[in-house]
Amino acid sequence: MTAGQLFLQQLANGLTIGAIYALIALGYTMVYGVIQLINFAHGEVFMVGAYLALTILSLFGVGYDAVGWSLLGVLALCAIAAMGGCGLLGLGIERAAYRPLRHAPRLAALITAIGVSFILQNAVMLCYGATDRHFPSLIPAIRWQIGGATITWLQVVIWLSSGALMVALQALVMCTQLGRAMRAVAQDPKACWLLGIPVDRVVAVTFVLGSGLAAFGGLLFGLYYNTINFHDGYSMGLKAFTAAVLGGIGNIPGAMVGGVVLGILEGLGAGYLSAQWKNVFAFVVLVGLLLFKPTGLLGERVAERA
Amino acid sequence: MTMTPTRLGWLVGFVIACAVPGLPLNAYHVDVLTTAGIYAVLALGLNIVVGFTGLLHLGYAAFFAIGAYTYALLSVRLGVPFWLGLVPAIAVAGVCGVLLGIPAIRVRGDYLAIVTLGFGEIVRIAITNLEQWTGGPNGVLGIAHPRVWWPGGTYDFGVASTPYYCLVLAAVLVVAVACSRLADSRIGRAWAAIREDELAAACCGVNTFQAKLLAQGCGAAVAGLAGALFAAKQGTITPDSFDFVLSVMILAMVVLGGLGSVPGAIIGALVLGTLPELLRGFDQYRMMIFGVVMILMMRVRPQGLCGGVRLRRQRSVSPQPLHVSAAA
């Protein structure tokens, strides 16, 4: 494999995992943008999404034989069920753990977030067991050689579907009344309340949207890696949070850019340096970037709060 | 010295803590309390950074790891005894705290949190990958236990639990007294000023750069002490013991106790350190119940168990009724 081929291959791999990071990062960044809260339980919502998708798949007993429209139908059903289930979960988390503490010192919500993480992790562990679960690879294993790099049909599906979701989200935020309300609450919640915008409902919808996107990320993660574990929420959540900050937390296009950039950097780091050090590479880039551009790639200046 | 309620509380707590070795507890109970004591040292150290100075730190386990590995490697490679190894463990961790603090101080607020998180992960992964020095994922084995000399022989702490309990209790006491003295000192007031309003503090002549670095250094040095204690007690350390979850748990202890409160940090560490063990009766559901308890505790007392310090007024997010005077 020549240098150019290696580069292309790592770029494709990085773009795939980056798309999944971006989907999860959107949830962090939306919630942060609206109420300045780092939702540490978000990674677990992603993990629950992957398990929900797996549950639907096993209900249908789908294996490797599904093709064509039936495959598409099953996948769509999986996605809808996982996203809906996690949306409800996000709604519940917001009501039980975050809304009562909206006026409390900011770090108080950190404790409840950890509490939620423990509950979700252990609930999944009790229901599905602590070992790795196999996730069927449903997408037909078609591959192409492009410039020497191997691109699979699955990778294309991940790029297209996550891209479509991001475009839809951006349209929702920029072109609908709900999106306008979200942007307004992010700017000044008190003024929104004075103007009659239902702030609590907008915050709740933000959690639902973010959790739904994370659940879709969970489905893609399962399809891509073919194995899921109740610990995956922690590591993927940490990476996605990093991606959100890399792009500038609170900024929706920033989370998309941050996720893709982090994925590509990791892919290239794994390809050129060593796979062992790829996580260090990601964090060194993050720390370095923040030192020179302290608000992330696309970030605005945020108010200083400790 | 007059007996204020606070002093009475300290005295009662100290007497109970001293009485523990005399109580009919088995080695397992004492061991759980010892581990909670190490958490208490960590929580006290992190309280300097997060509670006193208001710098959100998410990579605190890194300094714990640096202290533990410094003593472990000195002990295994050079045969340095525990009491001598404490000094470099504290010093190396403290210096690392200052060195990592210099670049991190440029960023503020939540971005500081993510930079420190990054450092924490870098340190942990570096320890895992630098196998020729640190033993990699297998960790360091055969770390010497502390030993005391007196005329007529030596006493090795070995694997018994009570000696470590006494050692950790002494460490908690020293660090707690040092922290309360620091909080009331000139530098402690500078830290509080930075926490309340950094710009105003700078305008009043506080050297904020120096004060923030000092806070990070002090916090890291305390973590180094805790690390050396941990390594000596365990005899074996692996990189897994120092992950992000630990950093977050220690932060949770500080927040649960009440930011900036010295007794609060100790109580928070005791609660979160022993609760999972107390819930053993619930068997497989215990971590779920632990999570529920954490949520309920914060809903009942969002300012923390001993949260007495005045924190900066939070920007309210959900609207509250405004009192607008008609004449305005």
Interface residues (C-beta under 8 A of the other chain):
Chain A: Y32 I35 Q36 I38 F40 A96 A97 R99 P100 L101 R102 H103 A104 P105 R106 L107 A108 A109 L110 I111 T112 I114 G115 V116 S117 F118 I119 Q121 N122 A123 L126 P189 K190 C192 W193 L194 V199 D200 V203 Y234 L238 F241 T242 V245 I249 Q276 W277 N279 V280 F283 V284 L286 V287 L290 L291 P294 T295 G296 V302 A303 E304 R305 A306
Chain B: V50 G54 L55 L56 P103 R106 V107 R108 G109 D110 Y111 A113 I114 V115 L117 G118 F119 E121 I122 I125 A126 T128 N129 R195 E198 F244 V245 V248 M249 L251 A252 V255 L256 L259 Q284 Y285 M287 M288 F290 G291 V292 V293 M294 I295 M297 M298 R299 P302 Q303 G304 G307 L311 R312 Q314 R315 S316 V317 S318 P319 Q320 L322
